[in-house]
Amino acid sequence: MKQKTLGLIHTSATLIPVFQQLCQQHLPGVATFNIVDDSLVKNIIARGELTTSISKRVADYVSSAEDSGADYILVTCSSIGAAVEAAAENSKVPVLRVDQPMADEAVQMGKRIGVIATLSTTLEPTSDLVKRRAAAAGKEIELVPKLCEGAFDALMSGDAATHDAIVTEALRDLSTQVDVILLAQASMARVVDGLSDADKQVPIVASPPNAIKYLASII
């Protein structure tokens, strides 16, 4: 039987080792390759939205991954989620946006759902996804979005400690208001590992492990 191949499309090279470790753990028999273009998110931030031209580039990367032999494609950036869904409609292989399995899990876990992000361009599409997945599941939810002002800029300037401190404080604050918290960006997942048990008052779900575990269930 031919070995299955997973193509991963990233907007940050920092996510390659994160997903590499998860794939080794949960998809040991699956071959992987990576496509990276960090200009995609930079363009979205500069323009304040996901433009038609950026969406076209995402579709081109999905097509390229398919041409490269991918049997499944995972796009690991939440900011381009709408473009991923559009590209999936024209792909001959399954294409998954990284935050969908996480959104589905959160919808099952509680009614008041917190969504936390360091970029407004990520907070909005992830919040929209959660609402749509809740509607598809026939569940009424109450969404509580929270933007971590300044955290993304700190991370991009190499100040990971300030990023982590801002996100940690936001998680503590949000945990008193909701049943479950979604991390809208994969880059925030490592902050949870450093939280004390007292800070984890509610379940906190991150997209990387959820996405890979979901793929492991279907590949």
HUDA-V907051 format. One record per residue. N is the residue number from 0. PSI is psi in whole degrees, -180 to 180 (NA if undefined). OMEGA is omega in whole degrees, 0 to 359 (none if undefined). Layout:
n = <N	N>
psi = <PSI	PSI>
omega = <OMEGA	OMEGA>
This chain:
n = <0	1	2	3	4	5	6	7	8	9	10	11	12	13	14	15	16	17	18	19	20	21	22	23	24	25	26	27	28	29	30	31	32	33	34	35	36	37	38	39	40	41	42	43	44	45	46	47	48	49	50	51	52	53	54	55	56	57	58	59	60	61	62	63	64	65	66	67	68	69	70	71	72	73	74	75	76	77	78	79	80	81	82	83	84	85	86	87	88	89	90	91	92	93	94	95	96	97	98	99	100	101	102	103	104	105	106	107	108	109	110	111	112	113	114	115	116	117	118	119	120	121	122	123	124	125	126	127	128	129	130	131	132	133	134	135	136	137	138	139	140	141	142	143	144	145	146	147	148	149	150	151	152	153	154	155	156	157	158	159	160	161	162	163	164	165	166	167	168	169	170	171	172	173	174	175	176	177	178	179	180	181	182	183	184	185	186	187	188	189	190	191	192	193	194	195	196	197	198	199	200	201	202	203	204	205	206	207	208	209	210	211	212	213	214	215	216	217	218>
psi = <134	135	135	150	132	124	128	130	121	156	9	129	-21	-19	-13	-52	-32	-50	-28	-45	-42	-39	-40	-36	-44	-18	58	-28	9	129	148	155	160	141	128	133	100	-1	-20	-52	-38	-40	-40	-45	-44	-37	-11	4	168	105	169	-40	-37	-42	-38	-40	-39	-45	-38	-39	-39	-44	-40	-41	-39	-45	-26	0	12	133	-24	148	131	125	120	9	125	-26	-24	21	-44	-38	-34	-45	-40	-42	-34	-32	-25	3	146	-10	158	134	126	132	138	-29	-2	-50	-37	-43	-43	-41	-44	-39	-34	-19	-21	171	-43	110	122	138	124	137	161	-3	134	-29	-13	-37	-44	-51	-35	-41	-43	-42	-45	-43	-43	-39	-34	-43	-41	-31	-4	29	139	130	164	119	133	95	148	123	128	88	130	-15	-43	-43	-39	-45	-42	-26	4	5	75	-31	-43	-42	-50	-37	-41	-45	-42	-45	-41	-39	-42	-44	-46	-32	-19	-6	-14	174	-27	149	132	136	113	-21	137	-30	-14	-12	-37	-23	-37	-36	-26	-1	146	163	-32	-30	-20	65	-23	161	139	120	137	150	-39	-55	-37	-42	-44	-40	-37	-46	-38	-27	-16	-19	NA>
omega = <183	178	178	180	177	175	180	179	185	170	175	180	181	182	182	180	178	182	177	180	180	179	178	183	188	180	187	182	185	176	180	168	186	170	183	172	183	177	182	181	178	179	179	180	182	183	176	180	175	184	179	181	177	178	179	179	177	179	178	179	177	178	179	179	177	179	182	175	180	173	177	180	176	176	194	181	182	183	182	184	181	178	178	179	179	180	181	181	182	182	178	178	180	178	184	170	193	186	183	179	178	179	179	180	182	179	180	188	182	181	178	186	177	175	184	182	176	178	178	180	174	182	184	180	179	177	178	180	181	179	182	179	177	179	180	180	180	181	174	179	173	185	177	181	179	180	179	183	176	184	183	179	179	181	181	179	177	181	182	182	178	176	184	180	179	181	179	180	179	179	178	182	184	184	179	187	189	179	182	180	174	172	186	180	179	182	182	188	183	179	182	181	182	181	174	179	180	180	181	183	178	178	177	183	180	187	185	181	180	180	182	177	177	180	179	181	183	181	none>
